[in-house]
Amino acid sequence: MPAHTDLSKLSVRQFAERFRSEMIPLSNTFSYFCASVPMSEEDLKEYLEEPVAALPPSVSAALPKISILLVPYLERERPKAKTDDAVENVGDYVSIEKPPEGRLSTFTQLKLGEETVMAFALKDQEVAEYHYRFYHLLASAIGDRWDQDIEARFTRLLREEVSADAHGEVDEPSWRLKQSLRRTKGGTAAKAFRAYAHQAFVDTLTLYMHGICCDIDVDTGPRQLPSRFLRKRLLAFEDMFPPPNGYAIFPEQLGSAP
């Protein structure tokens, strides 16, 4: 990015529009623009090429066009009051300086025409956290358009888990919804289960894609889904979203991966 570029007043949307013509293609689905510190070839592999290459082909095919912005910092703008009853939120801004306490944002997403823009702040962030956020946004995009067969198969798995009184979940958002579901009775139970199933799908797909790309450990504890149920989910995802050639899901598959 040119050194003279003034980022002080550019929202993420304005920034994406301004540098749209300078996006560098990674694939038919992904392109990127880096406005952070200069990135080496190794950085480009770690942040962009390897995470994209590890995506299951069926996931890539189902995604919209995605533009990735890598920026130094993202600053969350204070909401501006429009009236006594309404608040206008102008979104996040790109910043070259670290934002004040309470205004720091690590990622954001928006629509720009037919494209989805994903912006990530890289300074003071671990690459593992970046990978998690990257895959979680992609999983959310897939979850918003999952087809009936996949939805039916996954919800059957969840109902089996609920019948077996399986505690825990893959991540905090689905764990909270699972606890809420346990407290829900009557006519609202079906709606609560759909909300839980959607979030559990997103959280599990995030873990699945992250695990294809990177060597990650699953935390143990009372909030974590027991390993036998988690493995069954991952095997189902392996069947629904096969990994690219040469990638494995479980450590014991590494020796047999083509």
N, C-alpha and C positions, 0 to 999 in steps of 0.2 A: 504494500500500500504506500502511495507517495507520502513523504514525510510532512508535506505542507497541508495535507487534508485535515480539515477541522471537523472533529467528531463531537464537539461539545454540545451541539444542538440537534444531533441526528437521532431520531427514534430508530428502533430496529427496522420498522417498516420503511422509513425514509432511507436508511442505510442500504437495505436490500434493493430498493428501487434504484438508488444511485449507482450501485455496483453490479446491477443485474447483467450488464453486457460483458463484465469481466469474470463471470463465473467460469471455473475450469471444470470440464466434464470428467467424471470418474467412471460413469457407466451410462446406460440409457436412462436410468432412473435418477442418479445422483450427480450433482455438481457442487462445487465449493468455492469459497473465497476466503482467504486468510488475511485478517487484519491484525493479527496478534504479533508476537515476536517472530522474527524470521525462523522458518521451520526447515530443519535439515531433511534429507531424504529419509532418515530413520523416523523422524517425527511424523512425516507424511504417511509413512507406512503404519505407524502405531495409531494415529488419530483417524486416518481416513481409509487408506487402501485395505488394510487387514480387516477392520470391522465390516466394510462393505463386501469384501471377498468372502467372508464367512457366512453371509446371509443365505438361508435356504432359497433356492431359485423360485419356489412358489411364493415366498414372502416378497421377494423383489418384484415379481410379476404383478402382485396385487397392490403394490404401493403406488401413490401418485408421484408425479415429478417432485423431487425434493432438492432444495438448495440449502447447503450447510454454510453457515457463517461462523468462522472462528475469530473471536474478538478478544481484546485484553480483559475488559470488564463489562458487565451489564449492570446498569443502575436502575432500580425500581423508582419510578416517579411517584411523588406523593399525589394521591387523588385530589382533584380540584372540584370543589363544590359548584354545582350548576344551580341548584335550588335548595330549599330546605329539605326536600324529599328525594333528591336525586344526586348522584355523584358521578363525575366523569373521570374515568381512568384512562390516562393517555398512554399507558404501556411502559415498556422498558426502553432505556437509552443505551447506546454504545458509549463507552467511556475508556479513555486511556489512563485515567487515574483511578485509584481504588475508591469506591463510593463510601460515603459515611456509614457508620454503624446503623444497621436496620434497613439500609437501602440497597444492599448487595444482593444481586440475583445471579444465579449460575447458568440458567438456560431459559429460553422462551421459544414459543412457536406461534406462527401466524400464517394466514393464507394470503397469497399474492397472485391474484388471478386464479389460474388452474394449478399453481404450484404451492407446495407447502415449504415454508421457510423455517429452518431450525437454527437458532443462534445459541452458541455456547461460549461462555467466558472461560478462558484457559488459565489466566494467571491465578496463582494460589490454589489451583485445583489439581487433584490427583488424577492421573490418566484412568485409573480404575473407576472413579466416580463419573468421569466423562463417558466411558464405555457404558456404564449402567444407564445413565440418562439418555444416551443415544438409542440404546436398544429399547428402553421403556417408551420413548416417544414413538418408535416404529411399531412396537407391540400395541400401543394405544390406537395407532392408525389402522392396524389390522383388526383389532377388536371392534372398531366402529363399523367395519364392513364384513364381519365374519359371515360365511355362508351357512345355510341351514344344516347341512350335513356335519360340519365341524362343530357348530353350536350344539346339535343334538348329541354328538359323540362325547363332547366334553361335559355337558350337563349330566349325562348318564354316569360318568366317572364321579362327579361331585355327589350325586345322589347315593351312589354306593358308599362313598366316604362318610356322608352324613348318617346313613343307616348303620355303618360300622362305628359310629361315634368317634370318628377321627378328629383329634384336636389339632390346633395349630394351622398355619397357612404358610405360603411361600414368602409373603412380604406383608408389611404393616397395613397397607390399605385394605387388602382382602381379609386380613385377620380381623380388623375392626368390623367389617361388614358381616363376617361370619359370626362374630359375637352378637351383633345386632339381630341377625337372623335367628339365633337361638332364643332370643327374647321375644320374637314376633309370633303372634298367634292370629288365627282367623283369616279374614279376607285379604289382609295386606301381606300375608306370608309369601304368596306367589310373586308379588312385585319385589319383595325383599330378596327372594332367592335369585331372581333375574339380575338384580343389581350386584349381588355377591358373585354370581357365576361370571358375569362380564369382567369384574375386577380380578377374580381369580384367574381367568383366562389371560388377561393382560400381564399380570404378575408372573404367571408360569411361563408364558411365551418370552418375557423379558429374560428370565433365568435361563431358559433353554437356548436362546440366541447368544446370550452373554457367555454361556458355557461352551458353545461351539467355538467361539472366537478365542476365549481366554481360559487359562487355568484358574478357576475360582473355587473357593471353599464355601460350603453352605453352613451357616451358623447353626449350632445345635441349641436347644432350649425348649421351654414349654410352649413358646409361640410358634415353633417351627413344625411344619407338617412332618409326621414320622416318615422315615426313609422309604419304607415299603410302598406307601401311598405316593410319595414324590417320584419314586422310580417308575411307578405305573403311569403317572402323568407324562413323564419325560419320554417313555417308550411310545405313548400315544402320539405325542408331538413329533417324535421321530418318524412315525408312520404318516402323519398328516402333513408335515413340513420337512421332508427329507433334507438332510444337510448336503452341502456341496461335496462333490467327489474329493476324497482325501481328508475329510474332517470326521471326527468321532465325537460321540456324545459322552460315553463313559470311558474311564481310564483303561478298562480291559479291552476296549475296542481298538486302541491305538495300534497295536501290533497287526491287526487285521485290516486296518483302513487302507483302501487302494492308494 
